[in-house]
């Protein structure tokens, strides 16, 4: 069994621990009313996008999300939250170093023995959600669960849905699809982007991701009998029928959208196995992107 499969299966317990931990971090995490930017790279960027949308939707303050390398240095924020599993990602560390003494910073990380602990003003360590697989699963969803809980938006039902997502069989015909499109609205757009990344990394699947309403403005033309369109959460009126009319598989779950992401993680692992790939070690990827300084 791959590390990816084992770590995917451990998420319900990780989410329970993260929800408990959120209550003990009042100073490290953003307070209501603060102007906040959330940064990350890859998977962490997509979790940042989801959190930013959730925080604004819940009325707790203006919140932006950026790739760490694209942070707009001229903007002013009350706090920067950086998501970094490894704590060693070059772009994140460079940004936190530049912001030192000018903006309050918090890091969410899985490893307490990495440079980010010194680079940030405060840190929340989710070491129980660290991973051996290069492909992120439980750290990402656990970090978002911690942030959802801090916003008062996490419920036990999300954990129960994650258990359901692990227990229910996946639709059999998804393994044979040649292309996948993932959609979301509001905070689930970040989940759609993460789902597309997971399938690319682990199984070399061809994927796309869009806000659901944007899908009709061109991308739906790729849909057909060999493709699948998967939406997280509610769908715009009429979209399901429009996708089915193309012959594509339409996938929509009643589960909490974060729990639905667990189903995509399982699908990525299953497709990797079916194709004879190692889902723990995707080609050309490493656990952390650490750039060497030019000489």
N, C-alpha and C positions, 0 to 999 in steps of 0.2 A: 504494500500500500504506500502511495506517495505521501510525502509530508503535506502537500497541498490538500489531499483528501482528509488526512487526520486533523489538520488545522481548521479546515472548513467545518468539520463535525464538532469542534470544540466551541463554536461561537455562542451558543446559548448561555453556557456557564460564564464565558468572558463578558457577555453583556450584563449578566446579573452583577458581576463584580464591579464593572464600570459604573453602573447605576448607583451602587453603594458608594463608590469612591467620589462621585460627583458631589455628594453632599458634604464632603470633607475639604473641598477646594474653593471656598468662597473668595479668597484673595487672588488665587492664581488665574481664575477664569473670568471672562468679561462680566462686568456688572451692567445691570439694565441702564440704558441711557448712554453708555460709552460708544464712541465712534470707533469701529473695529475693522481691521483688515486681517484676513486669514490667508496664509500662504502655504504652499507646498509644491511638490513636483510629482508628476505622474499620478498615481492613485491618490496620493495625499492632496493634490490639487482638486481632484473631483470630490473628495470628502469636504474640502474647504468650501467648494461651491454649494454643496448641499447645506452645510451649516449656515453659510451666509444667507441663503434664501430663507431657511427656517427662522433665523434670528430676526430678520426684517419682517417676515410674515407674522411673527408673534408680537411685534411691536416693541422689541427690546433694544432697538437702536440701529442706526445705519451701519451696514456691514457689507464689505466688499471682499472678493476673493481674487487672488492673483497667483500665477506661477511665480515662484520666488525670484526667478531671473527677470521678470517683467514688472516688478513692483515700481509704481510711479513715485519716485523719491521726492517730488515736489508736494505731494499730498501730505496732510497732517492727520494723524489718528491718535486716539487716546491709548490704544493698545494694538499690538500686532500679535496674532496667534500663529505659531508655526507648527505644522504637522510634519514630523519626520520620524519614520520607524527606526532607522539606523542611528540617527543623531550625527551622521557624518556627511550628509549631502552638501556638496560644495556651495551650491547656490543659496541654500538656506543659511549656512554658516556665514557666508559673505554678507548676506543681508542683515543678519542679526548683529554682526560686528559693526556694520555701518550705522545701525540705529542705536548703538550703545550710548547711553546718557542723554538721548534725545526723545525716545519713545519707549514706553513700558512694553516689555516683550514677555511672552509665555510660550514655552515649547511643550508639545505633546510628543513623547517618544517612548520607545520600547526598551531602550538600553540606558541605564543610569551611568554607565562608564564610558561615555562618549563626549566629544567636544561641545555638543549643544548644551550640556548642563552648565558649562561656564559661559557660553555665549548668550544665553537668555537670562532675563532677570528672575524668572520663575519657571518651574518645570513640573509637569504632571507625568509620572512614569507609569506606563502600562506594561510592565515587564511580564505580567502573566499572559499577555497577548502577543509576545514576541514570536517570531516564526523562523523556521529553518529553510522553508521554501523561498526562492527568489521572488515568486509570485505572491503578492500580498492578498490576504483574505481577512483573517480575524483581526489583525491590528487595525486595518482601515475601518471595519465596521464597529469595532470596540471603541475607537476614538470618536466616531460619530455618535455612538450610543452615549458615551460620557457627555458629549456636548448637548445632545438632545435632552438628556436627563437634567443637565444644568439649566436648560431652558424650561423645564417642567413639562416636556413633551414626550418623555419616555413612559411606556406602560408595560406591565407584565405581559400584556397581550402580544407585544412585539416579540418577546422571548418565546412565548408559546408558538407563535407563527414561525419562528426560526426552527423550532423543533419539528413542526409540521413540514417545513421546507426540506428538512433533512430526511424525513421519513417517507414522504410521498414519492412514487416513481415519476421520473421525468417523461414527458411525451416522447414516445419512441421515435417518431419520425423526425425529431429535431436533430438527431445524430446525422441524418443524411442531407441536411440542407447545405447549400453551397455558399450562402451569404446571409448575414444577420443584420437587422436594423433594430436599434434600441431607442426607445422614446421615453420622454418624461415631461412633466409640467411642474413649474415652481421648483421646489427642493429636489424633486426626483430627476431633473435634468442631469444633475451631477451623478446620480446613480446610473443613468443611461450611459453616460460617457465612461464610467468605471466598468460597466458590464461589457461594453465594446472592447475596452482595453484588456480585460481579463481573458476574453475569448481569443484575442490576438496573441497575447503573451503565451498562454498555456497550450493552445491548440492550433496556432497559426491559421485561425479562421479569418475570413474576410468579413469585416464588420464596419458599420457606420453607427452614428448616434446623433440625434437631433432633439430640439424641443418639438413636442408633438404637433403643434400647429404648423411648424415650418416643414414638416415632412411632406405635406401636401403641395408645397411650392417647389416641386421638382424631384426630390428624392424618391417619391413613390413610383416614379417611372422605372426604377430598378426592380421593383417587386414582380414576382412571377411564381410559377409552380415549384421552383426549387429553392425559394427564399423563405425567410421567416421574419416577421415583425413582432417585437416584444415590447410592451408598454408597461411602465412602472406606475401603479396607481390608476386613477381614473383616466378615461380616454375622452377626447372631444367628441361631441355628438356626430355620429355618422362615420367616424374614421374606421371602426372595425369592419363595417360593411364595405367600405371602399377598398380596404386591404384584401378582404376575402374575394372581392370581385376580380382582383388581379390573379387569383389562384394561389397567393402566398398563404403560409401558415400564420394565423393571428394568435398571439399568446398574451393572455391577461390573467392575472391572479387576484384572488380575494385577499391575499395575505398583506400584512404590513409591507410597504415597498422595500424597506431594508432587508426584511426576511426574504422577499422575492429575489433580491440580489444573491442570496445564498443558493438559490436554485440555479442561477447562471454560473456561479462558481462550480457547482457540481457538474453542470453541462460542459464547462470548459475542461474539467478533469476527465470526464467520460470521453469527450472527443479526442483529447490527447492520447488516451489509452487506445482508442480505436484506431488511431493513426500511427501508433508505435512511437509516440513522442514521450519525452521525459518532462512532465509538467512542472517539476521543481527547478529545472535548469533550462529555461528558454534560450534559444540561440541569440547570441550577441548581447545578452543582458547580464548584469551583476546585481547583487543585493542593494548596493548603493552606488550612486554616480559620484565619484571623487575625482575631480579634475586636478591635474598637476599644473603648477604655475609655470608660465613660459619662461625660458631662460634667456 
